[in-house]
Structure formats: structure tokens, C-alpha cells
Amino acid sequence: MLSRGSFMLARFLICLAAFAAPAARAHAQDIPRTATGQPDFQGVWESLWLTPLERAADVPGDIAESDVERVRQMFLTREAARASTQLETEGEIAIAARVMSVGGVYRGSQVIDPPDGRIPRSESGKSRMAATPADGPESFSRGVRCVTGVNTGPMRTANFDMLHRVVQTPDNVVIYSESIGDTRIMPIQGALPANWPRTVTGSSAARWEDDVLIVETSRFDGSKAIASGPTNVPLGDQAVLVERFRLYGPDELIISYTVTDPEHYTQPWTAEIAWVRTTQRLYETDCHEGNYSLANMLLGARMEEARAVERRPRK
């Protein structure tokens, strides 16, 4: 027989479950769905946030609403300082103005695990991040070269061109991002065969688990000297990326992803970002046509080399 204390605890848990279940059902009913019953991600979304990938030591992980403005000003100051040291400033000057909120929680970084908000890079990962000589165009990342944008997993945010259009069918989920006009097709299919060819962006297989779209990407070609994508997330031959797309109400799409790559990271790490629905219009990014920065950076490197030769003592 239950004691009075145990009886009261059991009654409390039953009541709690009774309240939680309708709330969960209400949330599930609150999201748009396709004709086949899956959550409908279709539409245009924005992800223009000041919140960086990794967290600085003086920024909290979850930010109290009363502290958001202070942190926002810190982010703006740091973005301005960083932009002033960049050669490609047309892509580095922040136009973002908001601290990222995910499910109503303001975040100090996109990385949420490890808890310190820092990517656990191995020695190999750190060396991959080191500055490379500007020997030619291939010395720079694919983003700087206008080859790929933020769309090749993991989904990321940047300071500009952060609009995305999602098109969905029973067989595919397609994301077109304004950044470099990047299109990513995520087929609903089984696991990739072991002999599937490797590419610099990897290959994806998506599946539905209840209302969550899970996308597993592997078969990366890690032989290239420059990290995958436009940002500092190198992915090697052993890398596996698992992304989870879920709607938080009708107007917020939450994307969490976990990177496992023993070559570049000492442990798996997880990040999370939010997209918000928007009525803004997407425009084509003329990246190759207006990519003066790459030529200017190469020219600057050659000028520095010439000056170094001039400074050498004559024999």
C-alpha cells in the first residue's frame, strides 16, 4: 500500500502529465502540415543573427531577457572590430542586428554542447584552421571563392544574405539559400551505400521521425587543404553530420546539428540555430561577378612578397 506521501506524489505526477499532454498536442496541431501529414517547412526564412558560432568567455550561454541589449552591444562592437581587419570587408561588415533566440531562449553562441560553447578541436583541427599562404585561389575557402555558401551542411549563419527558400515534396526537401545562390537537395531515402562516392560537401540521406526531419550527411572528401564550407568547420573522411529540422510553432524552424569527426575534434559537438519566417524577397547573389576581394587579396600577397624581397640585404 502506498504511503500518504507516495500517494500525493503519484497524484501530482498524474496531474502534471494530464496538463502536459494537451500542451504537447496543441503544439503539434499548431504547425502547418503537408497533404501527406508531415510538417510543412515550405516558405521563405531568415537567419540573420549576431550570435556567433562559438561563445566568448564573458558571454553567458543562455542570456536573460534583461541582459540581451548589453550582449547585443558587445556583439556589435566585436563585429565592427573584426570587420576593420578584413580585406573582404563587403562580406564582413555585419548587417545583423539581433541576438539569436531559439525557442524563446536568447543564446550567446550557436554551439550548445560542450557547455562552454567552444568547438573541441583536435591538434589536427587546429592546424587546419591555421592561416594559409595566398598562393592562389585554391588557398582560400570555397565561400571566399564563391563556390559554396552556408547551405552545405552544417547549416550555418553569416552576416549577410541570410534568406532561405524551402521547397518540399514527399521524396525531397530542397533548400535554396540567398548566400551564393546555394541549392541543397536532401532526399528522403535509406542510408548511403558504403561505396558511395565522396564529395567536398558530402551526401545526405533524410528521414522523418515523428515531426522531426533527420538528415545524416557523410562521405565527405577531406583531402582538400581548406575547410568545408565558408566557415571554420573542417570535415574529414570520417566525419558524420546529423541535422534535425523541427518547427517550433508555425513561424520558427529550429535546426540542431551534431558533428562527429575524430580527425578534427576530440569529441562530438552540437550547435543549434533558428530560422524565422519572413515575407522578404530573395535576390540572386552576384558573387563570382563581383568577387573583387579574391583578386585584391592575391594582389596584396604578391605586393607583400615583392616588398620582402626589396628589404633583403643585397650581396
C-alpha positions, 0 to 999 in steps of 0.5 A: 500500500502506498504511503500518504506521501507516495500517494500525493506524489503519484497524484501530482505526477498524474496531474502534471502529465494530464496538463502536459499532454494537451500542451504537447498536442496543441503544439503539434496541431499548431504547425502547418502540415503537408497533404501527406501529414508531415510538417510543412517547412515550405516558405521563405526564412531568415537567419540573420543573427549576431550570435556567433558560432562559438561563445566568448568567455564573458558571454553567458550561454543562455542570456536573460531577457534583461541582459540581451541589449548589453550582449547585443552591444558587445556583439556589435562592437566585436563585429565592427572590430573584426570587420576593420581587419578584413580585406573582404570587408563587403562580406564582413561588415555585419548587417545583423542586428539581433541576438539569436533566440531559439525557442524563446531562449536568447543564446550567446553562441550557436554551439550548445554542447560542450557547455562552454560553447567552444568547438573541441578541436583536435591538434589536427583541427587546429592546424587546419584552421591555421592561416594559409599562404595566398598562393592562389585561389585554391588557398582560400575557402570555397565561400571566399571563392564563391563556390559554396555558401552556408547551405552545405551542411552544417547549416550555418549563419553569416552576416549577410544574405541570410534568406532561405527558400524551402521547397518540399515534396514527399521524396525531397526537401530542397533548400535554396539559400540567398548566400551564393545562390546555394541549392541543397537537395536532401532526399528522403531515402535509406542510408548511403551505400558504403561505396558511395562516392565522396564529395567536398560537401558530402551526401545526405540521406533524410528521414522523418521521425515523428515531426522531426526531419533527420538528415545524416550527411557523410562521405565527405572528401577531406583531402582538400587543404581548406575547410568545408564550407565558408566557415571554420568547420573542417570535415574529414573522411570520417566525419558524420553530420546529423541535422534535425529540422523541427518547427517550433510553432508555425513561424520558427524552424529550429535546426540542431546539428551534431558533428562527429569527426575524430580527425578534427575534434576530440569529441562530438559537438552540437550547435543549434540555430533558428530560422524565422519566417519572413515575407522578404524577397530573395535576390540572386547573389552576384558573387563570382561577378563581383568577387573583387576581394579574391583578386585584391587579396592575391594582389596584396600577397604578391605586393607583400612578397615583392616588398620582402624581397626589396628589404633583403640585404643585397650581396 
